[in-house]
Amino acid sequence: MTDHRSIEILTGLTAEQRVALGELYARLDEELRVEVHRRQRELFKEWLALGRVAPSRGGEAGYAAFLAVLKQIWIEQAPQVTQPVREHKPYKKRLRAALEKNYLDELVRLREEEKLSWRQLSDHFKKEFKKTVSHTYLKRIYEEHQAA
């Protein structure tokens, strides 16, 4: 009977992570698979020499060493595999730019002439312009505009 707890303790990996590493192994080319087994054997011998595993638990320890090596390879390959992340302007900057460029005059007019509250202004922007803006943010932009 397999001792799943000892595998988890030796590797520090959950069952889901072990499954994911198995899938990684399936995608490796043959050269890397041979390297995994070479490194697994070295790690297993090291664990035995250090007394980290009992010889009676050789099956679990061998599998744990295999998973530990796969994890190391995954970490080593991670920078090569990751896709470049496309930079986005943060939403607040885009929203602020749109408010200042397109809607600032409307904000000032509604606040000063129609005497709408900040919450009413927020609702108005949501209905009329389909822009969800908090009343506190509208107030901050308005006050910064008035100070300038």
Secondary structure as UniProt FT lines:
FT   HELIX           4..11
FT   HELIX           15..27
FT   HELIX           30..50
FT   HELIX           55..57
FT   HELIX           58..81
FT   HELIX           91..98
FT   HELIX           99..103
FT   HELIX           104..112
FT   HELIX           118..129
FT   HELIX           135..147
//
